[in-house]
Amino acid sequence: MRRHELSDEEWDFIAPRLPTNNRGIERVDDRRVINGILWRFRTGSS
């Protein structure tokens, strides 16, 4: 786990709250997407 990534405990809290219906396009890795969003918030990159 890298410094800016979610821990397993944090992910276990978030994962059940994400949508699960897969209609249409195949979903990407939710954990990777959320880690990317959090990285942008934490670093202030644009």
mmCIF file as Biopython writes it, N, C-alpha, C and O atoms, coordinates in Angstrom:
data_model
#
loop_
_atom_site.group_PDB
_atom_site.id
_atom_site.type_symbol
_atom_site.label_atom_id
_atom_site.label_alt_id
_atom_site.label_comp_id
_atom_site.label_asym_id
_atom_site.label_entity_id
_atom_site.label_seq_id
_atom_site.pdbx_PDB_ins_code
_atom_site.Cartn_x
_atom_site.Cartn_y
_atom_site.Cartn_z
_atom_site.occupancy
_atom_site.B_iso_or_equiv
_atom_site.auth_seq_id
_atom_site.auth_asym_id
_atom_site.pdbx_PDB_model_num
ATOM 1   N N  . MET A ? 1  ? 0.836   -1.172 0.000   1.0 0.0 1  A 1 
ATOM 2   C CA . MET A ? 1  ? 0.000   0.000  0.000   1.0 0.0 1  A 1 
ATOM 3   C C  . MET A ? 1  ? 0.883   1.238  0.000   1.0 0.0 1  A 1 
ATOM 4   O O  . MET A ? 1  ? 1.815   1.354  0.796   1.0 0.0 1  A 1 
ATOM 5   N N  . ARG A ? 2  ? 0.583   2.138  -0.881  1.0 0.0 2  A 1 
ATOM 6   C CA . ARG A ? 2  ? 1.329   3.391  -0.950  1.0 0.0 2  A 1 
ATOM 7   C C  . ARG A ? 2  ? 0.745   4.405  0.014   1.0 0.0 2  A 1 
ATOM 8   O O  . ARG A ? 2  ? -0.340  4.206  0.562   1.0 0.0 2  A 1 
ATOM 9   N N  . ARG A ? 3  ? 1.452   5.463  0.211   1.0 0.0 3  A 1 
ATOM 10  C CA . ARG A ? 3  ? 1.083   6.482  1.179   1.0 0.0 3  A 1 
ATOM 11  C C  . ARG A ? 3  ? -0.293  7.080  0.910   1.0 0.0 3  A 1 
ATOM 12  O O  . ARG A ? 3  ? -1.035  7.361  1.851   1.0 0.0 3  A 1 
ATOM 13  N N  . HIS A ? 4  ? -0.642  7.279  -0.349  1.0 0.0 4  A 1 
ATOM 14  C CA . HIS A ? 4  ? -1.892  7.957  -0.682  1.0 0.0 4  A 1 
ATOM 15  C C  . HIS A ? 4  ? -3.058  7.011  -0.942  1.0 0.0 4  A 1 
ATOM 16  O O  . HIS A ? 4  ? -4.153  7.470  -1.268  1.0 0.0 4  A 1 
ATOM 17  N N  . GLU A ? 5  ? -2.853  5.710  -0.806  1.0 0.0 5  A 1 
ATOM 18  C CA . GLU A ? 5  ? -3.907  4.747  -1.109  1.0 0.0 5  A 1 
ATOM 19  C C  . GLU A ? 5  ? -4.711  4.377  0.129   1.0 0.0 5  A 1 
ATOM 20  O O  . GLU A ? 5  ? -4.244  4.512  1.260   1.0 0.0 5  A 1 
ATOM 21  N N  . LEU A ? 6  ? -5.928  3.909  -0.111  1.0 0.0 6  A 1 
ATOM 22  C CA . LEU A ? 6  ? -6.791  3.456  0.970   1.0 0.0 6  A 1 
ATOM 23  C C  . LEU A ? 6  ? -6.239  2.178  1.595   1.0 0.0 6  A 1 
ATOM 24  O O  . LEU A ? 6  ? -5.715  1.309  0.897   1.0 0.0 6  A 1 
ATOM 25  N N  . SER A ? 7  ? -6.361  2.075  2.903   1.0 0.0 7  A 1 
ATOM 26  C CA . SER A ? 7  ? -5.981  0.831  3.577   1.0 0.0 7  A 1 
ATOM 27  C C  . SER A ? 7  ? -7.086  -0.200 3.336   1.0 0.0 7  A 1 
ATOM 28  O O  . SER A ? 7  ? -8.176  0.149  2.882   1.0 0.0 7  A 1 
ATOM 29  N N  . ASP A ? 8  ? -6.808  -1.447 3.636   1.0 0.0 8  A 1 
ATOM 30  C CA . ASP A ? 8  ? -7.812  -2.492 3.471   1.0 0.0 8  A 1 
ATOM 31  C C  . ASP A ? 8  ? -9.022  -2.238 4.367   1.0 0.0 8  A 1 
ATOM 32  O O  . ASP A ? 8  ? -10.154 -2.509 3.968   1.0 0.0 8  A 1 
ATOM 33  N N  . GLU A ? 9  ? -8.795  -1.726 5.559   1.0 0.0 9  A 1 
ATOM 34  C CA . GLU A ? 9  ? -9.898  -1.439 6.479   1.0 0.0 9  A 1 
ATOM 35  C C  . GLU A ? 9  ? -10.789 -0.320 5.927   1.0 0.0 9  A 1 
ATOM 36  O O  . GLU A ? 9  ? -12.015 -0.402 6.007   1.0 0.0 9  A 1 
ATOM 37  N N  . GLU A ? 10 ? -10.170 0.721  5.370   1.0 0.0 10 A 1 
ATOM 38  C CA . GLU A ? 10 ? -10.940 1.810  4.775   1.0 0.0 10 A 1 
ATOM 39  C C  . GLU A ? 10 ? -11.744 1.311  3.579   1.0 0.0 10 A 1 
ATOM 40  O O  . GLU A ? 10 ? -12.907 1.676  3.405   1.0 0.0 10 A 1 
ATOM 41  N N  . TRP A ? 11 ? -11.114 0.473  2.757   1.0 0.0 11 A 1 
ATOM 42  C CA . TRP A ? 11 ? -11.797 -0.049 1.581   1.0 0.0 11 A 1 
ATOM 43  C C  . TRP A ? 11 ? -12.962 -0.950 1.992   1.0 0.0 11 A 1 
ATOM 44  O O  . TRP A ? 11 ? -14.018 -0.913 1.361   1.0 0.0 11 A 1 
ATOM 45  N N  . ASP A ? 12 ? -12.785 -1.761 3.043   1.0 0.0 12 A 1 
ATOM 46  C CA . ASP A ? 12 ? -13.862 -2.626 3.517   1.0 0.0 12 A 1 
ATOM 47  C C  . ASP A ? 12 ? -15.070 -1.814 3.975   1.0 0.0 12 A 1 
ATOM 48  O O  . ASP A ? 12 ? -16.200 -2.296 3.904   1.0 0.0 12 A 1 
ATOM 49  N N  . PHE A ? 13 ? -14.845 -0.600 4.440   1.0 0.0 13 A 1 
ATOM 50  C CA . PHE A ? 13 ? -15.933 0.280  4.847   1.0 0.0 13 A 1 
ATOM 51  C C  . PHE A ? 13 ? -16.650 0.878  3.638   1.0 0.0 13 A 1 
ATOM 52  O O  . PHE A ? 13 ? -17.874 1.005  3.643   1.0 0.0 13 A 1 
ATOM 53  N N  . ILE A ? 14 ? -15.894 1.246  2.604   1.0 0.0 14 A 1 
ATOM 54  C CA . ILE A ? 14 ? -16.449 1.925  1.437   1.0 0.0 14 A 1 
ATOM 55  C C  . ILE A ? 14 ? -17.097 0.965  0.437   1.0 0.0 14 A 1 
ATOM 56  O O  . ILE A ? 14 ? -18.159 1.272  -0.105  1.0 0.0 14 A 1 
ATOM 57  N N  . ALA A ? 15 ? -16.488 -0.171 0.188   1.0 0.0 15 A 1 
ATOM 58  C CA . ALA A ? 15 ? -16.916 -1.079 -0.881  1.0 0.0 15 A 1 
ATOM 59  C C  . ALA A ? 15 ? -18.395 -1.460 -0.845  1.0 0.0 15 A 1 
ATOM 60  O O  . ALA A ? 15 ? -19.031 -1.454 -1.899  1.0 0.0 15 A 1 
ATOM 61  N N  . PRO A ? 16 ? -18.973 -1.788 0.303   1.0 0.0 16 A 1 
ATOM 62  C CA . PRO A ? 16 ? -20.397 -2.169 0.294   1.0 0.0 16 A 1 
ATOM 63  C C  . PRO A ? 16 ? -21.340 -1.013 -0.068  1.0 0.0 16 A 1 
ATOM 64  O O  . PRO A ? 16 ? -22.506 -1.255 -0.381  1.0 0.0 16 A 1 
ATOM 65  N N  . ARG A ? 17 ? -20.870 0.206  -0.032  1.0 0.0 17 A 1 
ATOM 66  C CA . ARG A ? 17 ? -21.711 1.368  -0.307  1.0 0.0 17 A 1 
ATOM 67  C C  . ARG A ? 17 ? -21.692 1.781  -1.779  1.0 0.0 17 A 1 
ATOM 68  O O  . ARG A ? 17 ? -22.396 2.715  -2.163  1.0 0.0 17 A 1 
ATOM 69  N N  . LEU A ? 18 ? -20.910 1.109  -2.594  1.0 0.0 18 A 1 
ATOM 70  C CA . LEU A ? 18 ? -20.826 1.430  -4.019  1.0 0.0 18 A 1 
ATOM 71  C C  . LEU A ? 18 ? -21.917 0.706  -4.794  1.0 0.0 18 A 1 
ATOM 72  O O  . LEU A ? 18 ? -22.366 -0.362 -4.378  1.0 0.0 18 A 1 
ATOM 73  N N  . PRO A ? 19 ? -22.349 1.276  -5.916  1.0 0.0 19 A 1 
ATOM 74  C CA . PRO A ? 19 ? -23.381 0.604  -6.724  1.0 0.0 19 A 1 
ATOM 75  C C  . PRO A ? 19 ? -22.851 -0.707 -7.290  1.0 0.0 19 A 1 
ATOM 76  O O  . PRO A ? 19 ? -21.662 -0.831 -7.585  1.0 0.0 19 A 1 
ATOM 77  N N  . THR A ? 20 ? -23.739 -1.680 -7.439  1.0 0.0 20 A 1 
ATOM 78  C CA . THR A ? 20 ? -23.304 -3.001 -7.912  1.0 0.0 20 A 1 
ATOM 79  C C  . THR A ? 20 ? -23.963 -3.438 -9.206  1.0 0.0 20 A 1 
ATOM 80  O O  . THR A ? 20 ? -23.540 -4.433 -9.793  1.0 0.0 20 A 1 
ATOM 81  N N  . ASN A ? 21 ? -24.995 -2.723 -9.678  1.0 0.0 21 A 1 
ATOM 82  C CA . ASN A ? 21 ? -25.641 -3.183 -10.911 1.0 0.0 21 A 1 
ATOM 83  C C  . ASN A ? 21 ? -24.734 -2.877 -12.100 1.0 0.0 21 A 1 
ATOM 84  O O  . ASN A ? 21 ? -24.237 -1.759 -12.242 1.0 0.0 21 A 1 
ATOM 85  N N  . ASN A ? 22 ? -24.528 -3.857 -12.934 1.0 0.0 22 A 1 
ATOM 86  C CA . ASN A ? 22 ? -23.609 -3.730 -14.066 1.0 0.0 22 A 1 
ATOM 87  C C  . ASN A ? 22 ? -24.382 -3.780 -15.377 1.0 0.0 22 A 1 
ATOM 88  O O  . ASN A ? 22 ? -24.334 -4.778 -16.097 1.0 0.0 22 A 1 
ATOM 89  N N  . ARG A ? 23 ? -25.080 -2.723 -15.677 1.0 0.0 23 A 1 
ATOM 90  C CA . ARG A ? 23 ? -25.805 -2.641 -16.934 1.0 0.0 23 A 1 
ATOM 91  C C  . ARG A ? 23 ? -24.976 -1.847 -17.924 1.0 0.0 23 A 1 
ATOM 92  O O  . ARG A ? 23 ? -24.506 -0.752 -17.612 1.0 0.0 23 A 1 
ATOM 93  N N  . GLY A ? 24 ? -24.798 -2.386 -19.097 1.0 0.0 24 A 1 
ATOM 94  C CA . GLY A ? 24 ? -24.067 -1.654 -20.132 1.0 0.0 24 A 1 
ATOM 95  C C  . GLY A ? 24 ? -22.576 -1.893 -20.067 1.0 0.0 24 A 1 
ATOM 96  O O  . GLY A ? 24 ? -22.113 -3.027 -20.189 1.0 0.0 24 A 1 
ATOM 97  N N  . ILE A ? 25 ? -21.824 -0.821 -19.873 1.0 0.0 25 A 1 
ATOM 98  C CA . ILE A ? 25 ? -20.367 -0.879 -19.915 1.0 0.0 25 A 1 
ATOM 99  C C  . ILE A ? 25 ? -19.811 -1.568 -18.667 1.0 0.0 25 A 1 
ATOM 100 O O  . ILE A ? 25 ? -20.300 -1.357 -17.557 1.0 0.0 25 A 1 
ATOM 101 N N  . GLU A ? 26 ? -18.789 -2.386 -18.866 1.0 0.0 26 A 1 
ATOM 102 C CA . GLU A ? 26 ? -18.144 -3.074 -17.748 1.0 0.0 26 A 1 
ATOM 103 C C  . GLU A ? 26 ? -17.478 -2.054 -16.824 1.0 0.0 26 A 1 
ATOM 104 O O  . GLU A ? 26 ? -16.836 -1.113 -17.289 1.0 0.0 26 A 1 
ATOM 105 N N  . ARG A ? 27 ? -17.635 -2.246 -15.521 1.0 0.0 27 A 1 
ATOM 106 C CA . ARG A ? 27 ? -17.078 -1.318 -14.537 1.0 0.0 27 A 1 
ATOM 107 C C  . ARG A ? 27 ? -15.562 -1.462 -14.452 1.0 0.0 27 A 1 
ATOM 108 O O  . ARG A ? 27 ? -15.011 -2.548 -14.637 1.0 0.0 27 A 1 
ATOM 109 N N  . VAL A ? 28 ? -14.907 -0.346 -14.170 1.0 0.0 28 A 1 
ATOM 110 C CA . VAL A ? 28 ? -13.474 -0.364 -13.932 1.0 0.0 28 A 1 
ATOM 111 C C  . VAL A ? 28 ? -13.236 -0.686 -12.463 1.0 0.0 28 A 1 
ATOM 112 O O  . VAL A ? 28 ? -14.188 -0.827 -11.695 1.0 0.0 28 A 1 
ATOM 113 N N  . ASP A ? 29 ? -11.977 -0.803 -12.068 1.0 0.0 29 A 1 
ATOM 114 C CA . ASP A ? 29 ? -11.634 -1.110 -10.686 1.0 0.0 29 A 1 
ATOM 115 C C  . ASP A ? 29 ? -11.975 0.092  -9.798  1.0 0.0 29 A 1 
ATOM 116 O O  . ASP A ? 29 ? -11.292 1.115  -9.839  1.0 0.0 29 A 1 
ATOM 117 N N  . ASP A ? 30 ? -13.030 -0.042 -9.003  1.0 0.0 30 A 1 
ATOM 118 C CA . ASP A ? 30 ? -13.499 1.066  -8.164  1.0 0.0 30 A 1 
ATOM 119 C C  . ASP A ? 30 ? -12.422 1.546  -7.194  1.0 0.0 30 A 1 
ATOM 120 O O  . ASP A ? 30 ? -12.285 2.747  -6.962  1.0 0.0 30 A 1 
ATOM 121 N N  . ARG A ? 31 ? -11.671 0.630  -6.639  1.0 0.0 31 A 1 
ATOM 122 C CA . ARG A ? 31 ? -10.647 1.018  -5.665  1.0 0.0 31 A 1 
ATOM 123 C C  . ARG A ? 31 ? -9.584  1.900  -6.319  1.0 0.0 31 A 1 
ATOM 124 O O  . ARG A ? 31 ? -9.119  2.870  -5.719  1.0 0.0 31 A 1 
ATOM 125 N N  . ARG A ? 32 ? -9.210  1.566  -7.527  1.0 0.0 32 A 1 
ATOM 126 C CA . ARG A ? 32 ? -8.216  2.357  -8.247  1.0 0.0 32 A 1 
ATOM 127 C C  . ARG A ? 32 ? -8.739  3.765  -8.544  1.0 0.0 32 A 1 
ATOM 128 O O  . ARG A ? 32 ? -8.007  4.745  -8.405  1.0 0.0 32 A 1 
ATOM 129 N N  . VAL A ? 33 ? -9.998  3.859  -8.949  1.0 0.0 33 A 1 
ATOM 130 C CA . VAL A ? 33 ? -10.600 5.158  -9.253  1.0 0.0 33 A 1 
ATOM 131 C C  . VAL A ? 33 ? -10.669 6.019  -7.997  1.0 0.0 33 A 1 
ATOM 132 O O  . VAL A ? 33 ? -10.299 7.193  -8.032  1.0 0.0 33 A 1 
ATOM 133 N N  . ILE A ? 34 ? -11.134 5.453  -6.896  1.0 0.0 34 A 1 
ATOM 134 C CA . ILE A ? 34 ? -11.247 6.225  -5.652  1.0 0.0 34 A 1 
ATOM 135 C C  . ILE A ? 34 ? -9.875  6.635  -5.147  1.0 0.0 34 A 1 
ATOM 136 O O  . ILE A ? 34 ? -9.715  7.754  -4.660  1.0 0.0 34 A 1 
ATOM 137 N N  . ASN A ? 35 ? -8.876  5.756  -5.251  1.0 0.0 35 A 1 
ATOM 138 C CA . ASN A ? 35 ? -7.514  6.129  -4.869  1.0 0.0 35 A 1 
ATOM 139 C C  . ASN A ? 35 ? -7.018  7.305  -5.712  1.0 0.0 35 A 1 
ATOM 140 O O  . ASN A ? 35 ? -6.342  8.192  -5.192  1.0 0.0 35 A 1 
ATOM 141 N N  . GLY A ? 36 ? -7.343  7.324  -6.994  1.0 0.0 36 A 1 
ATOM 142 C CA . GLY A ? 36 ? -6.940  8.430  -7.857  1.0 0.0 36 A 1 
ATOM 143 C C  . GLY A ? 36 ? -7.601  9.736  -7.470  1.0 0.0 36 A 1 
ATOM 144 O O  . GLY A ? 36 ? -6.963  10.789 -7.468  1.0 0.0 36 A 1 
ATOM 145 N N  . ILE A ? 37 ? -8.881  9.666  -7.143  1.0 0.0 37 A 1 
ATOM 146 C CA . ILE A ? 37 ? -9.599  10.871 -6.715  1.0 0.0 37 A 1 
ATOM 147 C C  . ILE A ? 37 ? -8.999  11.402 -5.417  1.0 0.0 37 A 1 
ATOM 148 O O  . ILE A ? 37 ? -8.758  12.602 -5.291  1.0 0.0 37 A 1 
ATOM 149 N N  . LEU A ? 38 ? -8.758  10.526 -4.466  1.0 0.0 38 A 1 
ATOM 150 C CA . LEU A ? 38 ? -8.176  10.944 -3.185  1.0 0.0 38 A 1 
ATOM 151 C C  . LEU A ? 38 ? -6.775  11.508 -3.371  1.0 0.0 38 A 1 
ATOM 152 O O  . LEU A ? 38 ? -6.402  12.459 -2.685  1.0 0.0 38 A 1 
ATOM 153 N N  . TRP A ? 39 ? -5.997  10.944 -4.280  1.0 0.0 39 A 1 
ATOM 154 C CA . TRP A ? 39 ? -4.644  11.451 -4.551  1.0 0.0 39 A 1 
ATOM 155 C C  . TRP A ? 39 ? -4.706  12.888 -5.027  1.0 0.0 39 A 1 
ATOM 156 O O  . TRP A ? 39 ? -3.917  13.730 -4.597  1.0 0.0 39 A 1 
ATOM 157 N N  . ARG A ? 40 ? -5.666  13.170 -5.933  1.0 0.0 40 A 1 
ATOM 158 C CA . ARG A ? 40 ? -5.805  14.543 -6.450  1.0 0.0 40 A 1 
ATOM 159 C C  . ARG A ? 40 ? -6.196  15.510 -5.349  1.0 0.0 40 A 1 
ATOM 160 O O  . ARG A ? 40 ? -5.680  16.627 -5.296  1.0 0.0 40 A 1 
ATOM 161 N N  . PHE A ? 41 ? -7.109  15.096 -4.459  1.0 0.0 41 A 1 
ATOM 162 C CA . PHE A ? 41 ? -7.502  15.956 -3.339  1.0 0.0 41 A 1 
ATOM 163 C C  . PHE A ? 41 ? -6.331  16.217 -2.394  1.0 0.0 41 A 1 
ATOM 164 O O  . PHE A ? 41 ? -6.113  17.343 -1.948  1.0 0.0 41 A 1 
ATOM 165 N N  . ARG A ? 42 ? -5.581  15.155 -2.098  1.0 0.0 42 A 1 
ATOM 166 C CA . ARG A ? 42 ? -4.500  15.282 -1.114  1.0 0.0 42 A 1 
ATOM 167 C C  . ARG A ? 42 ? -3.317  16.067 -1.639  1.0 0.0 42 A 1 
ATOM 168 O O  . ARG A ? 42 ? -2.660  16.777 -0.878  1.0 0.0 42 A 1 
ATOM 169 N N  . THR A ? 43 ? -3.033  15.949 -2.936  1.0 0.0 43 A 1 
ATOM 170 C CA . THR A ? 43 ? -1.867  16.638 -3.492  1.0 0.0 43 A 1 
ATOM 171 C C  . THR A ? 43 ? -2.212  18.011 -4.037  1.0 0.0 43 A 1 
ATOM 172 O O  . THR A ? 43 ? -1.324  18.841 -4.232  1.0 0.0 43 A 1 
ATOM 173 N N  . GLY A ? 44 ? -3.483  18.259 -4.282  1.0 0.0 44 A 1 
ATOM 174 C CA . GLY A ? 44 ? -3.898  19.544 -4.836  1.0 0.0 44 A 1 
ATOM 175 C C  . GLY A ? 44 ? -3.565  19.686 -6.304  1.0 0.0 44 A 1 
ATOM 176 O O  . GLY A ? 44 ? -3.523  20.802 -6.823  1.0 0.0 44 A 1 
ATOM 177 N N  . SER A ? 45 ? -3.327  18.576 -6.984  1.0 0.0 45 A 1 
ATOM 178 C CA . SER A ? 45 ? -3.014  18.645 -8.414  1.0 0.0 45 A 1 
ATOM 179 C C  . SER A ? 45 ? -4.261  18.997 -9.211  1.0 0.0 45 A 1 
ATOM 180 O O  . SER A ? 45 ? -5.387  18.794 -8.756  1.0 0.0 45 A 1 
ATOM 181 N N  . SER A ? 46 ? -4.041  19.526 -10.400 1.0 0.0 46 A 1 
ATOM 182 C CA . SER A ? 46 ? -5.195  19.895 -11.235 1.0 0.0 46 A 1 
ATOM 183 C C  . SER A ? 46 ? -5.134  19.210 -12.578 1.0 0.0 46 A 1 
ATOM 184 O O  . SER A ? 46 ? -6.021  19.402 -13.410 1.0 0.0 46 A 1 
#
